[in-house]
Amino acid sequence: MAKKKYIVALTEQERETLEKLTTTGKTSAYKMNHARILLKADINQGEGGWTDEAI
């Protein structure tokens, strides 16, 4: 498995803000996709975050 290029460690508040962005549908597609990527890469989630290849 390749080493992660960037380590993403979100706080609970940052995670809630990004989740709100992705669920409301009132933001641009670019911002929504970026928020989804950050949420998937977050190492503080239960599974430890997705690998770079999986994202």
ABEGO torsion letter per residue (X at the ends): XBBBABBBBBBAAAAAAAAAAAAAGABBAAAAAAAAAAAAABAABAAGEBBAAAX
